[in-house]
């Protein structure tokens, strides 16, 4: 009987950690957030299932996926880089960034100042990162910040794990390190995570930070 209760407790713990598990899988395997089921609904469904009857993970399937990402997707990268250059020149219109300090990655010239964002209704709009803030917070605190902030080296290690090019991560860092102190607090980390997810979904990055971000 104790073993039964032990398994049930372990099951509940796993289900409660589902948002963190989703986030880790998403970043480690470059899976779009839209490809995941609704987390709350999934938690409710899992409570009614026997975990011992689930099929085990098949590494060969993951290897096949990695092979596709390494070789097939790599052929598309030149097109994506060209798109990034075009977006940098003319700015991003529509998509995830409608309305529009490299830190530990790349240094740029001192003349790259942030421009003012759009004026008007953006001042009253809800911060777009808010809906996923709790998910990002769990990752942030698992990385053991000091005095409420992640050092540049810790943040870089985590960001590099997304497998995005350093040039892209550098731009994300510049947009996220709002106070230019070379570290990320929980809100800056949430912003960086939001930008990373958007980039993994295929969106471009804004040349400057829109006010709603």
MODELLER restraints for C-alpha pairs under 7 A, 6 or more apart:
rsr = mdl.restraints
at = mdl.atoms
rsr.add(forms.Gaussian(group=physical.xy_distance, feature=features.Distance(at['CA:15:A'], at['CA:43:A']), mean=5.76, stdev=0.5))
rsr.add(forms.Gaussian(group=physical.xy_distance, feature=features.Distance(at['CA:19:A'], at['CA:39:A']), mean=6.56, stdev=0.5))
rsr.add(forms.Gaussian(group=physical.xy_distance, feature=features.Distance(at['CA:19:A'], at['CA:135:A']), mean=6.07, stdev=0.5))
rsr.add(forms.Gaussian(group=physical.xy_distance, feature=features.Distance(at['CA:20:A'], at['CA:135:A']), mean=6.36, stdev=0.5))
rsr.add(forms.Gaussian(group=physical.xy_distance, feature=features.Distance(at['CA:20:A'], at['CA:138:A']), mean=6.57, stdev=0.5))
rsr.add(forms.Gaussian(group=physical.xy_distance, feature=features.Distance(at['CA:20:A'], at['CA:139:A']), mean=6.83, stdev=0.5))
rsr.add(forms.Gaussian(group=physical.xy_distance, feature=features.Distance(at['CA:26:A'], at['CA:32:A']), mean=6.53, stdev=0.5))
rsr.add(forms.Gaussian(group=physical.xy_distance, feature=features.Distance(at['CA:26:A'], at['CA:33:A']), mean=6.83, stdev=0.5))
rsr.add(forms.Gaussian(group=physical.xy_distance, feature=features.Distance(at['CA:27:A'], at['CA:162:A']), mean=5.33, stdev=0.5))
rsr.add(forms.Gaussian(group=physical.xy_distance, feature=features.Distance(at['CA:28:A'], at['CA:161:A']), mean=6.67, stdev=0.5))
rsr.add(forms.Gaussian(group=physical.xy_distance, feature=features.Distance(at['CA:28:A'], at['CA:162:A']), mean=6.11, stdev=0.5))
rsr.add(forms.Gaussian(group=physical.xy_distance, feature=features.Distance(at['CA:30:A'], at['CA:162:A']), mean=6.94, stdev=0.5))
rsr.add(forms.Gaussian(group=physical.xy_distance, feature=features.Distance(at['CA:30:A'], at['CA:200:A']), mean=6.52, stdev=0.5))
rsr.add(forms.Gaussian(group=physical.xy_distance, feature=features.Distance(at['CA:32:A'], at['CA:200:A']), mean=6.57, stdev=0.5))
rsr.add(forms.Gaussian(group=physical.xy_distance, feature=features.Distance(at['CA:32:A'], at['CA:201:A']), mean=5.50, stdev=0.5))
rsr.add(forms.Gaussian(group=physical.xy_distance, feature=features.Distance(at['CA:84:A'], at['CA:204:A']), mean=6.65, stdev=0.5))
rsr.add(forms.Gaussian(group=physical.xy_distance, feature=features.Distance(at['CA:87:A'], at['CA:204:A']), mean=6.94, stdev=0.5))
rsr.add(forms.Gaussian(group=physical.xy_distance, feature=features.Distance(at['CA:88:A'], at['CA:207:A']), mean=5.81, stdev=0.5))
rsr.add(forms.Gaussian(group=physical.xy_distance, feature=features.Distance(at['CA:91:A'], at['CA:206:A']), mean=6.26, stdev=0.5))
rsr.add(forms.Gaussian(group=physical.xy_distance, feature=features.Distance(at['CA:91:A'], at['CA:207:A']), mean=5.71, stdev=0.5))
rsr.add(forms.Gaussian(group=physical.xy_distance, feature=features.Distance(at['CA:92:A'], at['CA:100:A']), mean=6.51, stdev=0.5))
rsr.add(forms.Gaussian(group=physical.xy_distance, feature=features.Distance(at['CA:92:A'], at['CA:204:A']), mean=6.72, stdev=0.5))
rsr.add(forms.Gaussian(group=physical.xy_distance, feature=features.Distance(at['CA:92:A'], at['CA:205:A']), mean=6.87, stdev=0.5))
rsr.add(forms.Gaussian(group=physical.xy_distance, feature=features.Distance(at['CA:92:A'], at['CA:206:A']), mean=5.43, stdev=0.5))
rsr.add(forms.Gaussian(group=physical.xy_distance, feature=features.Distance(at['CA:93:A'], at['CA:100:A']), mean=6.79, stdev=0.5))
rsr.add(forms.Gaussian(group=physical.xy_distance, feature=features.Distance(at['CA:95:A'], at['CA:203:A']), mean=6.70, stdev=0.5))
rsr.add(forms.Gaussian(group=physical.xy_distance, feature=features.Distance(at['CA:96:A'], at['CA:198:A']), mean=6.81, stdev=0.5))
rsr.add(forms.Gaussian(group=physical.xy_distance, feature=features.Distance(at['CA:96:A'], at['CA:203:A']), mean=6.43, stdev=0.5))
rsr.add(forms.Gaussian(group=physical.xy_distance, feature=features.Distance(at['CA:97:A'], at['CA:206:A']), mean=6.40, stdev=0.5))
rsr.add(forms.Gaussian(group=physical.xy_distance, feature=features.Distance(at['CA:99:A'], at['CA:118:A']), mean=6.63, stdev=0.5))
rsr.add(forms.Gaussian(group=physical.xy_distance, feature=features.Distance(at['CA:99:A'], at['CA:210:A']), mean=6.39, stdev=0.5))
rsr.add(forms.Gaussian(group=physical.xy_distance, feature=features.Distance(at['CA:100:A'], at['CA:117:A']), mean=6.63, stdev=0.5))
rsr.add(forms.Gaussian(group=physical.xy_distance, feature=features.Distance(at['CA:100:A'], at['CA:118:A']), mean=6.78, stdev=0.5))
rsr.add(forms.Gaussian(group=physical.xy_distance, feature=features.Distance(at['CA:100:A'], at['CA:206:A']), mean=6.36, stdev=0.5))
rsr.add(forms.Gaussian(group=physical.xy_distance, feature=features.Distance(at['CA:100:A'], at['CA:210:A']), mean=5.08, stdev=0.5))
rsr.add(forms.Gaussian(group=physical.xy_distance, feature=features.Distance(at['CA:101:A'], at['CA:173:A']), mean=6.43, stdev=0.5))
rsr.add(forms.Gaussian(group=physical.xy_distance, feature=features.Distance(at['CA:101:A'], at['CA:174:A']), mean=4.06, stdev=0.5))
rsr.add(forms.Gaussian(group=physical.xy_distance, feature=features.Distance(at['CA:101:A'], at['CA:177:A']), mean=6.78, stdev=0.5))
rsr.add(forms.Gaussian(group=physical.xy_distance, feature=features.Distance(at['CA:101:A'], at['CA:180:A']), mean=6.35, stdev=0.5))
rsr.add(forms.Gaussian(group=physical.xy_distance, feature=features.Distance(at['CA:102:A'], at['CA:170:A']), mean=4.68, stdev=0.5))
rsr.add(forms.Gaussian(group=physical.xy_distance, feature=features.Distance(at['CA:102:A'], at['CA:171:A']), mean=6.16, stdev=0.5))
rsr.add(forms.Gaussian(group=physical.xy_distance, feature=features.Distance(at['CA:102:A'], at['CA:173:A']), mean=5.34, stdev=0.5))
rsr.add(forms.Gaussian(group=physical.xy_distance, feature=features.Distance(at['CA:102:A'], at['CA:174:A']), mean=4.52, stdev=0.5))
rsr.add(forms.Gaussian(group=physical.xy_distance, feature=features.Distance(at['CA:103:A'], at['CA:152:A']), mean=6.81, stdev=0.5))
rsr.add(forms.Gaussian(group=physical.xy_distance, feature=features.Distance(at['CA:103:A'], at['CA:173:A']), mean=6.39, stdev=0.5))
rsr.add(forms.Gaussian(group=physical.xy_distance, feature=features.Distance(at['CA:103:A'], at['CA:174:A']), mean=6.82, stdev=0.5))
rsr.add(forms.Gaussian(group=physical.xy_distance, feature=features.Distance(at['CA:103:A'], at['CA:182:A']), mean=5.48, stdev=0.5))
rsr.add(forms.Gaussian(group=physical.xy_distance, feature=features.Distance(at['CA:104:A'], at['CA:152:A']), mean=5.89, stdev=0.5))
rsr.add(forms.Gaussian(group=physical.xy_distance, feature=features.Distance(at['CA:104:A'], at['CA:153:A']), mean=6.87, stdev=0.5))
rsr.add(forms.Gaussian(group=physical.xy_distance, feature=features.Distance(at['CA:104:A'], at['CA:156:A']), mean=6.60, stdev=0.5))
rsr.add(forms.Gaussian(group=physical.xy_distance, feature=features.Distance(at['CA:105:A'], at['CA:166:A']), mean=6.35, stdev=0.5))
rsr.add(forms.Gaussian(group=physical.xy_distance, feature=features.Distance(at['CA:105:A'], at['CA:170:A']), mean=4.99, stdev=0.5))
rsr.add(forms.Gaussian(group=physical.xy_distance, feature=features.Distance(at['CA:106:A'], at['CA:170:A']), mean=5.71, stdev=0.5))
rsr.add(forms.Gaussian(group=physical.xy_distance, feature=features.Distance(at['CA:114:A'], at['CA:208:A']), mean=6.03, stdev=0.5))
rsr.add(forms.Gaussian(group=physical.xy_distance, feature=features.Distance(at['CA:115:A'], at['CA:208:A']), mean=6.38, stdev=0.5))
rsr.add(forms.Gaussian(group=physical.xy_distance, feature=features.Distance(at['CA:117:A'], at['CA:209:A']), mean=6.85, stdev=0.5))
rsr.add(forms.Gaussian(group=physical.xy_distance, feature=features.Distance(at['CA:117:A'], at['CA:210:A']), mean=5.08, stdev=0.5))
rsr.add(forms.Gaussian(group=physical.xy_distance, feature=features.Distance(at['CA:117:A'], at['CA:211:A']), mean=5.43, stdev=0.5))
rsr.add(forms.Gaussian(group=physical.xy_distance, feature=features.Distance(at['CA:118:A'], at['CA:210:A']), mean=6.83, stdev=0.5))
rsr.add(forms.Gaussian(group=physical.xy_distance, feature=features.Distance(at['CA:118:A'], at['CA:211:A']), mean=6.69, stdev=0.5))
rsr.add(forms.Gaussian(group=physical.xy_distance, feature=features.Distance(at['CA:122:A'], at['CA:211:A']), mean=6.11, stdev=0.5))
rsr.add(forms.Gaussian(group=physical.xy_distance, feature=features.Distance(at['CA:122:A'], at['CA:212:A']), mean=5.58, stdev=0.5))
rsr.add(forms.Gaussian(group=physical.xy_distance, feature=features.Distance(at['CA:123:A'], at['CA:211:A']), mean=6.76, stdev=0.5))
rsr.add(forms.Gaussian(group=physical.xy_distance, feature=features.Distance(at['CA:125:A'], at['CA:212:A']), mean=6.35, stdev=0.5))
rsr.add(forms.Gaussian(group=physical.xy_distance, feature=features.Distance(at['CA:126:A'], at['CA:212:A']), mean=6.97, stdev=0.5))
rsr.add(forms.Gaussian(group=physical.xy_distance, feature=features.Distance(at['CA:127:A'], at['CA:212:A']), mean=5.47, stdev=0.5))
rsr.add(forms.Gaussian(group=physical.xy_distance, feature=features.Distance(at['CA:127:A'], at['CA:213:A']), mean=5.97, stdev=0.5))
rsr.add(forms.Gaussian(group=physical.xy_distance, feature=features.Distance(at['CA:128:A'], at['CA:212:A']), mean=6.54, stdev=0.5))
rsr.add(forms.Gaussian(group=physical.xy_distance, feature=features.Distance(at['CA:128:A'], at['CA:213:A']), mean=6.32, stdev=0.5))
rsr.add(forms.Gaussian(group=physical.xy_distance, feature=features.Distance(at['CA:129:A'], at['CA:190:A']), mean=6.85, stdev=0.5))
rsr.add(forms.Gaussian(group=physical.xy_distance, feature=features.Distance(at['CA:129:A'], at['CA:191:A']), mean=6.49, stdev=0.5))
rsr.add(forms.Gaussian(group=physical.xy_distance, feature=features.Distance(at['CA:129:A'], at['CA:194:A']), mean=6.47, stdev=0.5))
rsr.add(forms.Gaussian(group=physical.xy_distance, feature=features.Distance(at['CA:133:A'], at['CA:190:A']), mean=6.12, stdev=0.5))
rsr.add(forms.Gaussian(group=physical.xy_distance, feature=features.Distance(at['CA:136:A'], at['CA:190:A']), mean=5.38, stdev=0.5))
rsr.add(forms.Gaussian(group=physical.xy_distance, feature=features.Distance(at['CA:136:A'], at['CA:193:A']), mean=6.87, stdev=0.5))
rsr.add(forms.Gaussian(group=physical.xy_distance, feature=features.Distance(at['CA:137:A'], at['CA:186:A']), mean=6.47, stdev=0.5))
rsr.add(forms.Gaussian(group=physical.xy_distance, feature=features.Distance(at['CA:140:A'], at['CA:186:A']), mean=6.55, stdev=0.5))
rsr.add(forms.Gaussian(group=physical.xy_distance, feature=features.Distance(at['CA:140:A'], at['CA:189:A']), mean=6.96, stdev=0.5))
rsr.add(forms.Gaussian(group=physical.xy_distance, feature=features.Distance(at['CA:148:A'], at['CA:185:A']), mean=5.95, stdev=0.5))
rsr.add(forms.Gaussian(group=physical.xy_distance, feature=features.Distance(at['CA:149:A'], at['CA:183:A']), mean=6.17, stdev=0.5))
rsr.add(forms.Gaussian(group=physical.xy_distance, feature=features.Distance(at['CA:149:A'], at['CA:184:A']), mean=5.33, stdev=0.5))
rsr.add(forms.Gaussian(group=physical.xy_distance, feature=features.Distance(at['CA:149:A'], at['CA:185:A']), mean=4.35, stdev=0.5))
rsr.add(forms.Gaussian(group=physical.xy_distance, feature=features.Distance(at['CA:149:A'], at['CA:186:A']), mean=6.95, stdev=0.5))
rsr.add(forms.Gaussian(group=physical.xy_distance, feature=features.Distance(at['CA:150:A'], at['CA:183:A']), mean=5.50, stdev=0.5))
rsr.add(forms.Gaussian(group=physical.xy_distance, feature=features.Distance(at['CA:150:A'], at['CA:184:A']), mean=5.13, stdev=0.5))
rsr.add(forms.Gaussian(group=physical.xy_distance, feature=features.Distance(at['CA:150:A'], at['CA:185:A']), mean=6.34, stdev=0.5))
rsr.add(forms.Gaussian(group=physical.xy_distance, feature=features.Distance(at['CA:151:A'], at['CA:183:A']), mean=4.80, stdev=0.5))
rsr.add(forms.Gaussian(group=physical.xy_distance, feature=features.Distance(at['CA:151:A'], at['CA:184:A']), mean=6.82, stdev=0.5))
rsr.add(forms.Gaussian(group=physical.xy_distance, feature=features.Distance(at['CA:152:A'], at['CA:182:A']), mean=5.65, stdev=0.5))
rsr.add(forms.Gaussian(group=physical.xy_distance, feature=features.Distance(at['CA:152:A'], at['CA:183:A']), mean=5.10, stdev=0.5))
rsr.add(forms.Gaussian(group=physical.xy_distance, feature=features.Distance(at['CA:172:A'], at['CA:192:A']), mean=6.15, stdev=0.5))
rsr.add(forms.Gaussian(group=physical.xy_distance, feature=features.Distance(at['CA:172:A'], at['CA:195:A']), mean=6.59, stdev=0.5))
rsr.add(forms.Gaussian(group=physical.xy_distance, feature=features.Distance(at['CA:173:A'], at['CA:192:A']), mean=6.78, stdev=0.5))
rsr.add(forms.Gaussian(group=physical.xy_distance, feature=features.Distance(at['CA:175:A'], at['CA:208:A']), mean=6.99, stdev=0.5))
rsr.add(forms.Gaussian(group=physical.xy_distance, feature=features.Distance(at['CA:175:A'], at['CA:209:A']), mean=6.04, stdev=0.5))
rsr.add(forms.Gaussian(group=physical.xy_distance, feature=features.Distance(at['CA:176:A'], at['CA:188:A']), mean=5.21, stdev=0.5))
rsr.add(forms.Gaussian(group=physical.xy_distance, feature=features.Distance(at['CA:176:A'], at['CA:191:A']), mean=5.86, stdev=0.5))
rsr.add(forms.Gaussian(group=physical.xy_distance, feature=features.Distance(at['CA:176:A'], at['CA:192:A']), mean=5.31, stdev=0.5))
rsr.add(forms.Gaussian(group=physical.xy_distance, feature=features.Distance(at['CA:177:A'], at['CA:183:A']), mean=6.75, stdev=0.5))
rsr.add(forms.Gaussian(group=physical.xy_distance, feature=features.Distance(at['CA:177:A'], at['CA:184:A']), mean=6.09, stdev=0.5))
rsr.add(forms.Gaussian(group=physical.xy_distance, feature=features.Distance(at['CA:177:A'], at['CA:188:A']), mean=6.09, stdev=0.5))
rsr.add(forms.Gaussian(group=physical.xy_distance, feature=features.Distance(at['CA:178:A'], at['CA:188:A']), mean=6.98, stdev=0.5))
